[in-house]
Amino acid sequence: MNQIYQVSCDYFAPNKTLETIVVHANDQCRVLWIYNYKGISFDVFDLEENMIAYLEGTGYRDVQFNTERELDEWLLNLDLQQ
């Protein structure tokens, strides 16, 4: 099972945040960005460039979840070798 570390959390508004996290297991790790929109949508980005493009309205999210529970389960079981 993976370990998740929050590196930073930036607030755009009280209910809109952008988290930078590191998912770690054994000797592998992966940095991800998560845009939390009002706790009803969690958009995950593999690359910082993708996240910036999405926020500027010109890009797409890599993965999207409707609940924090779905997001957490995905992160805990994410294959870090990809």
HTML snippet that shows the backbone in 3Dmol.js (N, CA, C, O; Angstrom):
<script src="https://3Dmol.org/build/3Dmol-min.js"></script>
<div id="view" style="width:600px;height:400px;position:relative"></div>
<script>
const pdb = `
ATOM      1  N   MET A   1       0.840  -1.173   0.000  1.00  0.00           N
ATOM      2  CA  MET A   1       0.000   0.000   0.000  1.00  0.00           C
ATOM      3  C   MET A   1       0.891   1.245   0.000  1.00  0.00           C
ATOM      4  O   MET A   1       1.918   1.287   0.677  1.00  0.00           O
ATOM      5  N   ASN A   2       0.491   2.227  -0.749  1.00  0.00           N
ATOM      6  CA  ASN A   2       1.278   3.459  -0.897  1.00  0.00           C
ATOM      7  C   ASN A   2       1.151   4.365   0.329  1.00  0.00           C
ATOM      8  O   ASN A   2       0.195   4.282   1.100  1.00  0.00           O
ATOM      9  N   GLN A   3       2.139   5.221   0.471  1.00  0.00           N
ATOM     10  CA  GLN A   3       2.093   6.289   1.461  1.00  0.00           C
ATOM     11  C   GLN A   3       1.939   7.600   0.707  1.00  0.00           C
ATOM     12  O   GLN A   3       2.507   7.777  -0.371  1.00  0.00           O
ATOM     13  N   ILE A   4       1.170   8.517   1.279  1.00  0.00           N
ATOM     14  CA  ILE A   4       0.875   9.782   0.614  1.00  0.00           C
ATOM     15  C   ILE A   4       1.364  10.921   1.502  1.00  0.00           C
ATOM     16  O   ILE A   4       1.058  10.975   2.693  1.00  0.00           O
ATOM     17  N   TYR A   5       2.130  11.833   0.899  1.00  0.00           N
ATOM     18  CA  TYR A   5       2.651  12.998   1.618  1.00  0.00           C
ATOM     19  C   TYR A   5       2.214  14.266   0.894  1.00  0.00           C
ATOM     20  O   TYR A   5       2.384  14.396  -0.318  1.00  0.00           O
ATOM     21  N   GLN A   6       1.658  15.183   1.647  1.00  0.00           N
ATOM     22  CA  GLN A   6       1.300  16.475   1.068  1.00  0.00           C
ATOM     23  C   GLN A   6       2.516  17.394   1.116  1.00  0.00           C
ATOM     24  O   GLN A   6       3.098  17.606   2.180  1.00  0.00           O
ATOM     25  N   VAL A   7       2.896  17.937  -0.035  1.00  0.00           N
ATOM     26  CA  VAL A   7       4.035  18.842  -0.138  1.00  0.00           C
ATOM     27  C   VAL A   7       3.576  20.276   0.065  1.00  0.00           C
ATOM     28  O   VAL A   7       4.220  21.051   0.773  1.00  0.00           O
ATOM     29  N   SER A   8       2.443  20.627  -0.569  1.00  0.00           N
ATOM     30  CA  SER A   8       1.905  21.980  -0.420  1.00  0.00           C
ATOM     31  C   SER A   8       0.412  21.972  -0.696  1.00  0.00           C
ATOM     32  O   SER A   8      -0.127  21.041  -1.294  1.00  0.00           O
ATOM     33  N   CYS A   9      -0.245  23.040  -0.243  1.00  0.00           N
ATOM     34  CA  CYS A   9      -1.667  23.229  -0.497  1.00  0.00           C
ATOM     35  C   CYS A   9      -1.888  24.720  -0.702  1.00  0.00           C
ATOM     36  O   CYS A   9      -1.701  25.521   0.213  1.00  0.00           O
ATOM     37  N   ASP A  10      -2.287  25.077  -1.913  1.00  0.00           N
ATOM     38  CA  ASP A  10      -2.548  26.474  -2.252  1.00  0.00           C
ATOM     39  C   ASP A  10      -4.049  26.686  -2.347  1.00  0.00           C
ATOM     40  O   ASP A  10      -4.765  25.886  -2.949  1.00  0.00           O
ATOM     41  N   TYR A  11      -4.519  27.779  -1.742  1.00  0.00           N
ATOM     42  CA  TYR A  11      -5.946  28.104  -1.739  1.00  0.00           C
ATOM     43  C   TYR A  11      -6.246  29.181  -2.766  1.00  0.00           C
ATOM     44  O   TYR A  11      -5.647  30.256  -2.741  1.00  0.00           O
ATOM     45  N   PHE A  12      -7.184  28.887  -3.681  1.00  0.00           N
ATOM     46  CA  PHE A  12      -7.670  29.885  -4.628  1.00  0.00           C
ATOM     47  C   PHE A  12      -8.871  30.608  -4.031  1.00  0.00           C
ATOM     48  O   PHE A  12      -9.110  31.783  -4.308  1.00  0.00           O
ATOM     49  N   ALA A  13      -9.615  29.889  -3.215  1.00  0.00           N
ATOM     50  CA  ALA A  13     -10.780  30.373  -2.480  1.00  0.00           C
ATOM     51  C   ALA A  13     -10.933  29.404  -1.302  1.00  0.00           C
ATOM     52  O   ALA A  13     -10.267  28.369  -1.275  1.00  0.00           O
ATOM     53  N   PRO A  14     -11.792  29.717  -0.331  1.00  0.00           N
ATOM     54  CA  PRO A  14     -11.922  28.810   0.818  1.00  0.00           C
ATOM     55  C   PRO A  14     -12.271  27.373   0.440  1.00  0.00           C
ATOM     56  O   PRO A  14     -11.940  26.446   1.179  1.00  0.00           O
ATOM     57  N   ASN A  15     -12.929  27.176  -0.691  1.00  0.00           N
ATOM     58  CA  ASN A  15     -13.340  25.826  -1.072  1.00  0.00           C
ATOM     59  C   ASN A  15     -12.748  25.366  -2.404  1.00  0.00           C
ATOM     60  O   ASN A  15     -13.295  24.475  -3.054  1.00  0.00           O
ATOM     61  N   LYS A  16     -11.635  25.970  -2.806  1.00  0.00           N
ATOM     62  CA  LYS A  16     -10.934  25.557  -4.030  1.00  0.00           C
ATOM     63  C   LYS A  16      -9.442  25.530  -3.730  1.00  0.00           C
ATOM     64  O   LYS A  16      -8.838  26.564  -3.443  1.00  0.00           O
ATOM     65  N   THR A  17      -8.855  24.342  -3.797  1.00  0.00           N
ATOM     66  CA  THR A  17      -7.436  24.199  -3.460  1.00  0.00           C
ATOM     67  C   THR A  17      -6.686  23.425  -4.534  1.00  0.00           C
ATOM     68  O   THR A  17      -7.269  22.692  -5.332  1.00  0.00           O
ATOM     69  N   LEU A  18      -5.394  23.613  -4.523  1.00  0.00           N
ATOM     70  CA  LEU A  18      -4.493  22.846  -5.368  1.00  0.00           C
ATOM     71  C   LEU A  18      -3.431  22.244  -4.465  1.00  0.00           C
ATOM     72  O   LEU A  18      -2.632  22.963  -3.864  1.00  0.00           O
ATOM     73  N   GLU A  19      -3.426  20.921  -4.374  1.00  0.00           N
ATOM     74  CA  GLU A  19      -2.464  20.211  -3.537  1.00  0.00           C
ATOM     75  C   GLU A  19      -1.382  19.585  -4.405  1.00  0.00           C
ATOM     76  O   GLU A  19      -1.655  19.054  -5.481  1.00  0.00           O
ATOM     77  N   THR A  20      -0.171  19.658  -3.925  1.00  0.00           N
ATOM     78  CA  THR A  20       0.932  18.907  -4.518  1.00  0.00           C
ATOM     79  C   THR A  20       1.228  17.784  -3.545  1.00  0.00           C
ATOM     80  O   THR A  20       1.472  18.027  -2.363  1.00  0.00           O
ATOM     81  N   ILE A  21       1.208  16.544  -4.042  1.00  0.00           N
ATOM     82  CA  ILE A  21       1.450  15.403  -3.164  1.00  0.00           C
ATOM     83  C   ILE A  21       2.518  14.501  -3.773  1.00  0.00           C
ATOM     84  O   ILE A  21       2.793  14.542  -4.972  1.00  0.00           O
ATOM     85  N   VAL A  22       3.102  13.693  -2.908  1.00  0.00           N
ATOM     86  CA  VAL A  22       4.030  12.651  -3.329  1.00  0.00           C
ATOM     87  C   VAL A  22       3.441  11.328  -2.872  1.00  0.00           C
ATOM     88  O   VAL A  22       3.105  11.153  -1.701  1.00  0.00           O
ATOM     89  N   VAL A  23       3.322  10.405  -3.808  1.00  0.00           N
ATOM     90  CA  VAL A  23       2.875   9.050  -3.501  1.00  0.00           C
ATOM     91  C   VAL A  23       4.128   8.187  -3.517  1.00  0.00           C
ATOM     92  O   VAL A  23       4.884   8.190  -4.488  1.00  0.00           O
ATOM     93  N   HIS A  24       4.339   7.446  -2.428  1.00  0.00           N
ATOM     94  CA  HIS A  24       5.595   6.725  -2.242  1.00  0.00           C
ATOM     95  C   HIS A  24       5.333   5.282  -1.828  1.00  0.00           C
ATOM     96  O   HIS A  24       4.457   5.011  -1.006  1.00  0.00           O
ATOM     97  N   ALA A  25       6.094   4.365  -2.400  1.00  0.00           N
ATOM     98  CA  ALA A  25       6.073   2.961  -1.997  1.00  0.00           C
ATOM     99  C   ALA A  25       7.425   2.354  -2.344  1.00  0.00           C
ATOM    100  O   ALA A  25       7.917   2.496  -3.463  1.00  0.00           O
ATOM    101  N   ASN A  26       8.008   1.683  -1.377  1.00  0.00           N
ATOM    102  CA  ASN A  26       9.321   1.070  -1.550  1.00  0.00           C
ATOM    103  C   ASN A  26      10.322   2.108  -2.059  1.00  0.00           C
ATOM    104  O   ASN A  26      10.540   3.123  -1.397  1.00  0.00           O
ATOM    105  N   ASP A  27      10.923   1.876  -3.200  1.00  0.00           N
ATOM    106  CA  ASP A  27      11.924   2.815  -3.711  1.00  0.00           C
ATOM    107  C   ASP A  27      11.383   3.677  -4.852  1.00  0.00           C
ATOM    108  O   ASP A  27      12.159   4.294  -5.582  1.00  0.00           O
ATOM    109  N   GLN A  28      10.068   3.723  -5.008  1.00  0.00           N
ATOM    110  CA  GLN A  28       9.472   4.496  -6.098  1.00  0.00           C
ATOM    111  C   GLN A  28       8.568   5.589  -5.546  1.00  0.00           C
ATOM    112  O   GLN A  28       7.934   5.429  -4.503  1.00  0.00           O
ATOM    113  N   CYS A  29       8.524   6.703  -6.269  1.00  0.00           N
ATOM    114  CA  CYS A  29       7.620   7.773  -5.871  1.00  0.00           C
ATOM    115  C   CYS A  29       7.116   8.508  -7.109  1.00  0.00           C
ATOM    116  O   CYS A  29       7.692   8.417  -8.193  1.00  0.00           O
ATOM    117  N   ARG A  30       6.034   9.230  -6.911  1.00  0.00           N
ATOM    118  CA  ARG A  30       5.404   9.958  -8.005  1.00  0.00           C
ATOM    119  C   ARG A  30       4.798  11.243  -7.448  1.00  0.00           C
ATOM    120  O   ARG A  30       4.147  11.222  -6.403  1.00  0.00           O
ATOM    121  N   VAL A  31       5.008  12.346  -8.131  1.00  0.00           N
ATOM    122  CA  VAL A  31       4.431  13.625  -7.740  1.00  0.00           C
ATOM    123  C   VAL A  31       3.149  13.829  -8.532  1.00  0.00           C
ATOM    124  O   VAL A  31       3.113  13.618  -9.744  1.00  0.00           O
ATOM    125  N   LEU A  32       2.096  14.244  -7.830  1.00  0.00           N
ATOM    126  CA  LEU A  32       0.808  14.505  -8.464  1.00  0.00           C
ATOM    127  C   LEU A  32       0.257  15.832  -7.969  1.00  0.00           C
ATOM    128  O   LEU A  32       0.610  16.294  -6.884  1.00  0.00           O
ATOM    129  N   TRP A  33      -0.608  16.441  -8.767  1.00  0.00           N
ATOM    130  CA  TRP A  33      -1.289  17.674  -8.393  1.00  0.00           C
ATOM    131  C   TRP A  33      -2.770  17.369  -8.369  1.00  0.00           C
ATOM    132  O   TRP A  33      -3.290  16.719  -9.276  1.00  0.00           O
ATOM    133  N   ILE A  34      -3.465  17.843  -7.316  1.00  0.00           N
ATOM    134  CA  ILE A  34      -4.893  17.587  -7.164  1.00  0.00           C
ATOM    135  C   ILE A  34      -5.611  18.915  -6.983  1.00  0.00           C
ATOM    136  O   ILE A  34      -5.335  19.666  -6.047  1.00  0.00           O
ATOM    137  N   TYR A  35      -6.531  19.188  -7.891  1.00  0.00           N
ATOM    138  CA  TYR A  35      -7.372  20.380  -7.788  1.00  0.00           C
ATOM    139  C   TYR A  35      -8.692  19.958  -7.151  1.00  0.00           C
ATOM    140  O   TYR A  35      -9.439  19.164  -7.722  1.00  0.00           O
ATOM    141  N   ASN A  36      -8.973  20.493  -5.970  1.00  0.00           N
ATOM    142  CA  ASN A  36     -10.184  20.177  -5.222  1.00  0.00           C
ATOM    143  C   ASN A  36     -11.167  21.320  -5.427  1.00  0.00           C
ATOM    144  O   ASN A  36     -10.944  22.432  -4.947  1.00  0.00           O
ATOM    145  N   TYR A  37     -12.247  21.048  -6.137  1.00  0.00           N
ATOM    146  CA  TYR A  37     -13.272  22.048  -6.392  1.00  0.00           C
ATOM    147  C   TYR A  37     -14.458  21.795  -5.473  1.00  0.00           C
ATOM    148  O   TYR A  37     -15.291  20.927  -5.734  1.00  0.00           O
ATOM    149  N   LYS A  38     -14.521  22.555  -4.409  1.00  0.00           N
ATOM    150  CA  LYS A  38     -15.646  22.550  -3.468  1.00  0.00           C
ATOM    151  C   LYS A  38     -15.915  21.193  -2.833  1.00  0.00           C
ATOM    152  O   LYS A  38     -17.016  20.962  -2.333  1.00  0.00           O
ATOM    153  N   GLY A  39     -14.947  20.296  -2.839  1.00  0.00           N
ATOM    154  CA  GLY A  39     -15.136  18.975  -2.248  1.00  0.00           C
ATOM    155  C   GLY A  39     -16.066  18.076  -3.047  1.00  0.00           C
ATOM    156  O   GLY A  39     -16.459  17.009  -2.575  1.00  0.00           O
ATOM    157  N   ILE A  40     -16.421  18.503  -4.264  1.00  0.00           N
ATOM    158  CA  ILE A  40     -17.327  17.689  -5.089  1.00  0.00           C
ATOM    159  C   ILE A  40     -16.650  17.190  -6.360  1.00  0.00           C
ATOM    160  O   ILE A  40     -17.218  16.386  -7.099  1.00  0.00           O
ATOM    161  N   SER A  41     -15.435  17.672  -6.610  1.00  0.00           N
ATOM    162  CA  SER A  41     -14.690  17.235  -7.779  1.00  0.00           C
ATOM    163  C   SER A  41     -13.203  17.301  -7.454  1.00  0.00           C
ATOM    164  O   SER A  41     -12.693  18.324  -6.998  1.00  0.00           O
ATOM    165  N   PHE A  42     -12.523  16.194  -7.697  1.00  0.00           N
ATOM    166  CA  PHE A  42     -11.089  16.103  -7.438  1.00  0.00           C
ATOM    167  C   PHE A  42     -10.401  15.743  -8.747  1.00  0.00           C
ATOM    168  O   PHE A  42     -10.507  14.611  -9.219  1.00  0.00           O
ATOM    169  N   ASP A  43      -9.695  16.710  -9.333  1.00  0.00           N
ATOM    170  CA  ASP A  43      -9.023  16.525 -10.612  1.00  0.00           C
ATOM    171  C   ASP A  43      -7.546  16.261 -10.365  1.00  0.00           C
ATOM    172  O   ASP A  43      -6.879  17.036  -9.680  1.00  0.00           O
ATOM    173  N   VAL A  44      -7.033  15.167 -10.923  1.00  0.00           N
ATOM    174  CA  VAL A  44      -5.656  14.744 -10.693  1.00  0.00           C
ATOM    175  C   VAL A  44      -4.835  14.953 -11.958  1.00  0.00           C
ATOM    176  O   VAL A  44      -5.284  14.676 -13.070  1.00  0.00           O
ATOM    177  N   PHE A  45      -3.610  15.455 -11.753  1.00  0.00           N
ATOM    178  CA  PHE A  45      -2.701  15.737 -12.869  1.00  0.00           C
ATOM    179  C   PHE A  45      -1.353  15.075 -12.613  1.00  0.00           C
ATOM    180  O   PHE A  45      -0.802  15.145 -11.514  1.00  0.00           O
ATOM    181  N   ASP A  46      -0.839  14.435 -13.652  1.00  0.00           N
ATOM    182  CA  ASP A  46       0.454  13.762 -13.608  1.00  0.00           C
ATOM    183  C   ASP A  46       1.611  14.728 -13.869  1.00  0.00           C
ATOM    184  O   ASP A  46       2.711  14.551 -13.346  1.00  0.00           O
ATOM    185  N   LEU A  47       1.351  15.736 -14.671  1.00  0.00           N
ATOM    186  CA  LEU A  47       2.391  16.698 -15.027  1.00  0.00           C
ATOM    187  C   LEU A  47       1.953  18.104 -14.640  1.00  0.00           C
ATOM    188  O   LEU A  47       0.784  18.461 -14.783  1.00  0.00           O
ATOM    189  N   GLU A  48       2.884  18.886 -14.157  1.00  0.00           N
ATOM    190  CA  GLU A  48       2.576  20.258 -13.775  1.00  0.00           C
ATOM    191  C   GLU A  48       2.060  21.055 -14.972  1.00  0.00           C
ATOM    192  O   GLU A  48       1.176  21.899 -14.824  1.00  0.00           O
ATOM    193  N   GLU A  49       2.612  20.786 -16.161  1.00  0.00           N
ATOM    194  CA  GLU A  49       2.177  21.480 -17.370  1.00  0.00           C
ATOM    195  C   GLU A  49       0.704  21.209 -17.669  1.00  0.00           C
ATOM    196  O   GLU A  49      -0.019  22.108 -18.098  1.00  0.00           O
ATOM    197  N   ASN A  50       0.256  19.961 -17.440  1.00  0.00           N
ATOM    198  CA  ASN A  50      -1.149  19.613 -17.663  1.00  0.00           C
ATOM    199  C   ASN A  50      -2.054  20.361 -16.695  1.00  0.00           C
ATOM    200  O   ASN A  50      -3.125  20.833 -17.076  1.00  0.00           O
ATOM    201  N   MET A  51      -1.624  20.466 -15.445  1.00  0.00           N
ATOM    202  CA  MET A  51      -2.399  21.163 -14.435  1.00  0.00           C
ATOM    203  C   MET A  51      -2.530  22.644 -14.780  1.00  0.00           C
ATOM    204  O   MET A  51      -3.619  23.208 -14.668  1.00  0.00           O
ATOM    205  N   ILE A  52      -1.447  23.272 -15.192  1.00  0.00           N
ATOM    206  CA  ILE A  52      -1.466  24.689 -15.553  1.00  0.00           C
ATOM    207  C   ILE A  52      -2.379  24.913 -16.751  1.00  0.00           C
ATOM    208  O   ILE A  52      -3.180  25.847 -16.751  1.00  0.00           O
ATOM    209  N   ALA A  53      -2.269  24.073 -17.763  1.00  0.00           N
ATOM    210  CA  ALA A  53      -3.117  24.202 -18.949  1.00  0.00           C
ATOM    211  C   ALA A  53      -4.592  24.037 -18.574  1.00  0.00           C
ATOM    212  O   ALA A  53      -5.443  24.761 -19.091  1.00  0.00           O
ATOM    213  N   TYR A  54      -4.895  23.114 -17.698  1.00  0.00           N
ATOM    214  CA  TYR A  54      -6.285  22.898 -17.265  1.00  0.00           C
ATOM    215  C   TYR A  54      -6.824  24.145 -16.561  1.00  0.00           C
ATOM    216  O   TYR A  54      -7.936  24.593 -16.841  1.00  0.00           O
ATOM    217  N   LEU A  55      -6.037  24.695 -15.657  1.00  0.00           N
ATOM    218  CA  LEU A  55      -6.474  25.881 -14.918  1.00  0.00           C
ATOM    219  C   LEU A  55      -6.619  27.098 -15.832  1.00  0.00           C
ATOM    220  O   LEU A  55      -7.401  28.004 -15.544  1.00  0.00           O
ATOM    221  N   GLU A  56      -5.869  27.117 -16.923  1.00  0.00           N
ATOM    222  CA  GLU A  56      -5.982  28.204 -17.903  1.00  0.00           C
ATOM    223  C   GLU A  56      -7.102  27.947 -18.911  1.00  0.00           C
ATOM    224  O   GLU A  56      -7.386  28.795 -19.757  1.00  0.00           O
ATOM    225  N   GLY A  57      -7.730  26.784 -18.820  1.00  0.00           N
ATOM    226  CA  GLY A  57      -8.846  26.466 -19.703  1.00  0.00           C
ATOM    227  C   GLY A  57      -8.455  25.863 -21.033  1.00  0.00           C
ATOM    228  O   GLY A  57      -9.277  25.786 -21.946  1.00  0.00           O
ATOM    229  N   THR A  58      -7.197  25.429 -21.155  1.00  0.00           N
ATOM    230  CA  THR A  58      -6.738  24.883 -22.434  1.00  0.00           C
ATOM    231  C   THR A  58      -6.312  23.421 -22.350  1.00  0.00           C
ATOM    232  O   THR A  58      -5.849  22.857 -23.341  1.00  0.00           O
ATOM    233  N   GLY A  59      -6.462  22.803 -21.185  1.00  0.00           N
ATOM    234  CA  GLY A  59      -5.997  21.428 -21.035  1.00  0.00           C
ATOM    235  C   GLY A  59      -7.041  20.547 -20.378  1.00  0.00           C
ATOM    236  O   GLY A  59      -8.162  20.974 -20.104  1.00  0.00           O
ATOM    237  N   TYR A  60      -6.647  19.308 -20.134  1.00  0.00           N
ATOM    238  CA  TYR A  60      -7.548  18.317 -19.570  1.00  0.00           C
ATOM    239  C   TYR A  60      -6.910  17.661 -18.361  1.00  0.00           C
ATOM    240  O   TYR A  60      -5.688  17.559 -18.257  1.00  0.00           O
ATOM    241  N   ARG A  61      -7.762  17.219 -17.449  1.00  0.00           N
ATOM    242  CA  ARG A  61      -7.275  16.483 -16.276  1.00  0.00           C
ATOM    243  C   ARG A  61      -6.911  15.066 -16.692  1.00  0.00           C
ATOM    244  O   ARG A  61      -7.412  14.555 -17.694  1.00  0.00           O
ATOM    245  N   ASP A  62      -6.041  14.440 -15.921  1.00  0.00           N
ATOM    246  CA  ASP A  62      -5.665  13.061 -16.207  1.00  0.00           C
ATOM    247  C   ASP A  62      -6.686  12.088 -15.632  1.00  0.00           C
ATOM    248  O   ASP A  62      -7.045  11.100 -16.274  1.00  0.00           O
ATOM    249  N   VAL A  63      -7.155  12.374 -14.411  1.00  0.00           N
ATOM    250  CA  VAL A  63      -8.121  11.521 -13.728  1.00  0.00           C
ATOM    251  C   VAL A  63      -9.036  12.430 -12.913  1.00  0.00           C
ATOM    252  O   VAL A  63      -8.601  13.477 -12.433  1.00  0.00           O
ATOM    253  N   GLN A  64     -10.309  12.035 -12.754  1.00  0.00           N
ATOM    254  CA  GLN A  64     -11.255  12.832 -11.974  1.00  0.00           C
ATOM    255  C   GLN A  64     -12.048  11.923 -11.049  1.00  0.00           C
ATOM    256  O   GLN A  64     -12.449  10.824 -11.431  1.00  0.00           O
ATOM    257  N   PHE A  65     -12.270  12.399  -9.816  1.00  0.00           N
ATOM    258  CA  PHE A  65     -13.056  11.657  -8.830  1.00  0.00           C
ATOM    259  C   PHE A  65     -14.126  12.568  -8.265  1.00  0.00           C
ATOM    260  O   PHE A  65     -13.950  13.785  -8.200  1.00  0.00           O
ATOM    261  N   ASN A  66     -15.253  11.965  -7.850  1.00  0.00           N
ATOM    262  CA  ASN A  66     -16.360  12.735  -7.298  1.00  0.00           C
ATOM    263  C   ASN A  66     -16.377  12.756  -5.780  1.00  0.00           C
ATOM    264  O   ASN A  66     -17.092  13.559  -5.180  1.00  0.00           O
ATOM    265  N   THR A  67     -15.588  11.870  -5.143  1.00  0.00           N
ATOM    266  CA  THR A  67     -15.521  11.865  -3.684  1.00  0.00           C
ATOM    267  C   THR A  67     -14.067  11.730  -3.242  1.00  0.00           C
ATOM    268  O   THR A  67     -13.223  11.194  -3.960  1.00  0.00           O
ATOM    269  N   GLU A  68     -13.809  12.225  -2.056  1.00  0.00           N
ATOM    270  CA  GLU A  68     -12.463  12.109  -1.496  1.00  0.00           C
ATOM    271  C   GLU A  68     -12.115  10.656  -1.207  1.00  0.00           C
ATOM    272  O   GLU A  68     -10.952  10.259  -1.289  1.00  0.00           O
ATOM    273  N   ARG A  69     -13.117   9.872  -0.871  1.00  0.00           N
ATOM    274  CA  ARG A  69     -12.890   8.453  -0.593  1.00  0.00           C
ATOM    275  C   ARG A  69     -12.388   7.728  -1.850  1.00  0.00           C
ATOM    276  O   ARG A  69     -11.442   6.944  -1.776  1.00  0.00           O
ATOM    277  N   GLU A  70     -13.020   7.990  -3.005  1.00  0.00           N
ATOM    278  CA  GLU A  70     -12.574   7.394  -4.277  1.00  0.00           C
ATOM    279  C   GLU A  70     -11.140   7.801  -4.585  1.00  0.00           C
ATOM    280  O   GLU A  70     -10.324   6.974  -4.991  1.00  0.00           O
ATOM    281  N   LEU A  71     -10.843   9.076  -4.390  1.00  0.00           N
ATOM    282  CA  LEU A  71      -9.493   9.588  -4.629  1.00  0.00           C
ATOM    283  C   LEU A  71      -8.484   8.880  -3.733  1.00  0.00           C
ATOM    284  O   LEU A  71      -7.450   8.415  -4.213  1.00  0.00           O
ATOM    285  N   ASP A  72      -8.774   8.794  -2.434  1.00  0.00           N
ATOM    286  CA  ASP A  72      -7.858   8.161  -1.487  1.00  0.00           C
ATOM    287  C   ASP A  72      -7.598   6.704  -1.833  1.00  0.00           C
ATOM    288  O   ASP A  72      -6.457   6.245  -1.785  1.00  0.00           O
ATOM    289  N   GLU A  73      -8.654   5.976  -2.181  1.00  0.00           N
ATOM    290  CA  GLU A  73      -8.482   4.560  -2.545  1.00  0.00           C
ATOM    291  C   GLU A  73      -7.599   4.419  -3.778  1.00  0.00           C
ATOM    292  O   GLU A  73      -6.747   3.532  -3.836  1.00  0.00           O
ATOM    293  N   TRP A  74      -7.798   5.287  -4.760  1.00  0.00           N
ATOM    294  CA  TRP A  74      -6.991   5.256  -5.977  1.00  0.00           C
ATOM    295  C   TRP A  74      -5.525   5.558  -5.659  1.00  0.00           C
ATOM    296  O   TRP A  74      -4.630   4.870  -6.149  1.00  0.00           O
ATOM    297  N   LEU A  75      -5.281   6.575  -4.849  1.00  0.00           N
ATOM    298  CA  LEU A  75      -3.910   6.949  -4.492  1.00  0.00           C
ATOM    299  C   LEU A  75      -3.207   5.846  -3.710  1.00  0.00           C
ATOM    300  O   LEU A  75      -2.033   5.563  -3.950  1.00  0.00           O
ATOM    301  N   LEU A  76      -3.912   5.231  -2.787  1.00  0.00           N
ATOM    302  CA  LEU A  76      -3.306   4.179  -1.966  1.00  0.00           C
ATOM    303  C   LEU A  76      -2.945   2.945  -2.789  1.00  0.00           C
ATOM    304  O   LEU A  76      -2.055   2.188  -2.402  1.00  0.00           O
ATOM    305  N   ASN A  77      -3.609   2.735  -3.900  1.00  0.00           N
ATOM    306  CA  ASN A  77      -3.381   1.549  -4.729  1.00  0.00           C
ATOM    307  C   ASN A  77      -2.764   1.857  -6.080  1.00  0.00           C
ATOM    308  O   ASN A  77      -2.670   0.976  -6.935  1.00  0.00           O
ATOM    309  N   LEU A  78      -2.344   3.095  -6.283  1.00  0.00           N
ATOM    310  CA  LEU A  78      -1.764   3.524  -7.550  1.00  0.00           C
ATOM    311  C   LEU A  78      -0.491   2.751  -7.869  1.00  0.00           C
ATOM    312  O   LEU A  78       0.382   2.604  -7.014  1.00  0.00           O
ATOM    313  N   ASP A  79      -0.387   2.260  -9.097  1.00  0.00           N
ATOM    314  CA  ASP A  79       0.817   1.577  -9.561  1.00  0.00           C
ATOM    315  C   ASP A  79       1.871   2.632  -9.882  1.00  0.00           C
ATOM    316  O   ASP A  79       1.714   3.393 -10.837  1.00  0.00           O
ATOM    317  N   LEU A  80       2.920   2.681  -9.111  1.00  0.00           N
ATOM    318  CA  LEU A  80       3.951   3.707  -9.273  1.00  0.00           C
ATOM    319  C   LEU A  80       4.953   3.380 -10.362  1.00  0.00           C
ATOM    320  O   LEU A  80       5.819   4.205 -10.655  1.00  0.00           O
ATOM    321  N   GLN A  81       4.871   2.218 -10.967  1.00  0.00           N
ATOM    322  CA  GLN A  81       5.809   1.832 -12.006  1.00  0.00           C
ATOM    323  C   GLN A  81       5.414   2.359 -13.372  1.00  0.00           C
ATOM    324  O   GLN A  81       6.172   2.181 -14.325  1.00  0.00           O
ATOM    325  N   GLN A  82       4.277   2.991 -13.508  1.00  0.00           N
ATOM    326  CA  GLN A  82       3.820   3.497 -14.800  1.00  0.00           C
ATOM    327  C   GLN A  82       4.517   4.778 -15.148  1.00  0.00           C
ATOM    328  O   GLN A  82       4.259   5.354 -16.204  1.00  0.00           O
TER     329      GLN A  82
END
`;
const viewer = $3Dmol.createViewer("view");
viewer.addModel(pdb, "pdb");
viewer.setStyle({}, {cartoon: {color: "spectrum"}});
viewer.zoomTo();
viewer.render();
</script>
